[in-house]
Amino acid sequence: TITRPLHALDAATQTLAEGDLDVPLPKAKGRDEVAHLTQSFGRMREDLQRHIEELRETTVERERIESELRIAADIQMSLVPRTFPPFPEREDLDLHAVLDPAREVGGDFYDFFLLDDDHLCLAIADVSGKGVPAALLMAGARSFLRSFARQGSSPAEVAARVNVELAADNDACMFVTMFLAVADLRTGVVRCASAGHNLPFVIDAAGAVAQVPRIRGVALGIAEAAVYDEAELRLRAGDALFLYTDGVSEAMDAAGHVFGEDRLAAELARAAGADCSGIIDAVLAAVVRHAEGAEQSDDITMVAFRYLGDA
């Protein structure tokens, strides 16, 4: 009779609904409706098994990616100074920085350190790529930067030497944009070099804002024989230097409009009277207002340094 195979199919589907995808289905005999129904359930079970397996593989891959991103974030944040003020005993400078990482974890980093009592090295950089590879390249670039700067090399020489190291065996074709500067804390003279990085702004003591003129130099790691120029800035007491990555100027709102350097310059002018922490807070708040909740794909990184004169 037709009821017997239907009862068998009903029992099998109940077991299937409880999660047992290996339950045997009654054999489909003939070409009646019950046979077609049994075959349909068989195909549905196969599709469900395949979907669950694909979902399992996707979950494993997602967990792997999330684990990699956590590792990359840990590497990134472990390499940047995060104690402020960094030199509380000094009265000749004010310094603050922030790195707000994107969810995907880019390769932004900043660094600053005293070369001696009178000279401060500042750097900000953006590594191509995401995740662990970018974080590892960032770690290498920072290590070379510190080593060569402490050997007394000029900013242009440091850039050239770091470039040679990063260009060697660079099969992944990754690169680093960087702006680095050495400030003489006795005179306010700042020697600087750029490796394809966003040019910083100078905020003078009167509140006027101007972008640093173009300095020749390509991103690090692209061409081993690249040449880097050096420029000299003269800061007066109260003048500030603002460094940033393109995560600031290219921060987008939901419609795809970028924050832009003009808006950045205007915000710096409004915040000119604040200390370095206040300047960065003001810019970050302006970027957040502009984004209006849109998720950003790049890190937002800034360094503000104010020369206060030889105390």
Long-range contacts (C-beta under 8 A, 24 or more apart in sequence): 2-32, 2-34, 5-29, 5-34, 5-38, 6-34, 9-34, 9-37, 9-38, 9-41, 12-41, 13-41, 16-41, 16-45, 21-45, 21-48, 21-49, 21-52, 65-131, 68-131, 68-132, 69-103, 69-104, 69-105, 69-131, 71-132, 71-135, 72-105, 72-130, 72-131, 72-132, 72-134, 72-135, 73-101, 73-105, 73-135, 75-132, 75-135, 75-136, 75-138, 75-139, 76-101, 76-105, 76-107, 76-108, 76-109, 76-135, 76-138, 77-101, 79-109, 79-111, 79-138, 79-139, 79-142, 80-109, 80-110, 80-111, 81-110, 81-111, 81-112, 81-113, 84-277, 86-112, 87-114, 90-185, 90-311, 91-308, 91-311, 92-185, 92-307, 92-308, 92-309, 92-310, 92-311, 93-120, 93-183, 93-185, 93-305, 93-306, 93-307, 93-308, 94-240, 94-275, 94-276, 94-304, 94-305, 94-306, 94-308, 95-120, 95-276, 95-303, 95-304, 95-305, 95-306, 96-275, 96-276, 96-277, 96-279, 96-280, 96-303, 96-304, 97-280, 97-301, 97-302, 97-303, 97-304, 98-280, 98-284, 98-300, 98-301, 98-302, 99-299, 99-300, 99-301, 100-247, 100-284, 100-299, 100-300, 100-301, 101-299, 102-247, 102-295, 102-296, 102-297, 102-298, 102-299, 102-300, 103-295, 104-130, 104-131, 104-297, 105-130, 105-131, 105-134, 105-135, 105-299, 106-130, 106-134, 106-247, 106-298, 106-299, 107-134, 107-135, 107-137, 107-138, 107-176, 107-299, 108-138, 108-245, 108-247, 108-298, 108-299, 108-300, 108-301, 109-138, 109-141, 109-142, 109-301, 110-243, 110-301, 110-302, 110-303, 111-142, 111-145, 111-146, 112-303, 112-305, 113-146, 113-149, 115-149, 115-150, 115-152, 115-182, 117-185, 118-184, 118-185, 118-186, 119-182, 119-183, 119-184, 119-185, 120-182, 120-183, 120-185, 120-305, 121-149, 121-180, 121-181, 121-182, 122-180, 122-181, 122-182, 122-183, 122-241, 122-243, 122-303, 122-305, 123-178, 123-179, 123-180, 123-181, 124-178, 124-179, 124-180, 124-197, 124-243, 124-244, 124-245, 124-301, 124-302, 124-303, 125-176, 125-177, 125-178, 125-179, 125-197, 125-245, 126-176, 126-177, 126-178, 126-197, 126-245, 126-246, 126-247, 126-299, 126-301, 127-174, 127-175, 127-176, 128-174, 128-175, 128-176, 128-219, 129-172, 129-174, 133-172, 133-174, 134-174, 137-166, 137-174, 137-176, 137-221, 138-176, 140-165, 140-166, 141-166, 141-176, 141-178, 141-220, 145-178, 145-180, 149-180, 149-182, 154-182, 154-191, 154-193, 154-230, 155-180, 155-181, 155-182, 155-191, 155-192, 155-193, 155-230, 156-193, 156-217, 156-228, 156-229, 156-230, 158-193, 159-193, 159-194, 159-195, 159-217, 159-220, 159-228, 160-226, 160-227, 160-228, 162-195, 162-220, 163-195, 163-220, 163-221, 163-222, 163-223, 163-224, 163-226, 163-228, 164-224, 166-220, 166-221, 167-220, 167-221, 167-222, 167-223, 167-224, 167-226, 168-224, 170-221, 174-221, 175-219, 175-220, 175-221, 175-222, 176-219, 176-220, 176-221, 177-219, 177-220, 178-219, 178-220, 179-243, 181-233, 181-241, 181-243, 183-235, 183-241, 183-305, 183-307, 185-307, 185-310, 186-310, 187-234, 187-310, 188-234, 188-235, 188-236, 188-237, 188-239, 188-307, 188-309, 189-232, 189-233, 189-234, 189-235, 190-232, 190-233, 190-234, 190-235, 190-241, 191-230, 191-231, 191-232, 192-230, 192-231, 192-232, 192-233, 193-217, 193-228, 193-229, 193-230, 193-231, 194-228, 195-219, 195-220, 195-228, 196-220, 197-245, 198-244, 198-245, 198-246, 198-249, 200-241, 200-242, 200-243, 200-244, 201-241, 201-242, 201-264, 201-265, 201-268, 202-233, 202-235, 202-239, 202-240, 202-241, 202-242, 203-239, 203-240, 203-241, 203-242, 203-268, 203-269, 203-272, 203-279, 204-236, 204-238, 204-239, 205-236, 205-237, 205-238, 205-239, 207-269, 207-272, 207-273, 208-269, 208-272, 209-265, 209-268, 209-269, 209-272, 211-261, 211-265, 235-307, 236-307, 237-307, 237-308, 237-309, 238-306, 238-307, 238-308, 238-309, 239-306, 239-307, 240-272, 240-276, 240-279, 240-304, 240-305, 240-306, 240-307, 241-304, 241-305, 241-306, 241-307, 242-268, 242-279, 242-302, 242-303, 242-304, 243-302, 243-303, 243-304, 243-305, 244-283, 244-301, 244-302, 244-303, 245-298, 245-299, 245-300, 245-301, 245-302, 246-298, 247-296, 247-298, 247-299, 247-300, 247-301, 248-283, 248-287, 248-300, 248-301, 248-302, 250-298, 251-287, 251-290, 251-291, 251-296, 251-298, 251-300, 252-291, 252-294, 252-296, 253-290, 253-291, 253-292, 253-294, 254-292, 254-293, 254-294, 257-290, 259-286, 259-287, 259-290, 259-291, 263-290, 275-306, 276-304, 276-305, 276-306, 277-304, 279-304, 280-304
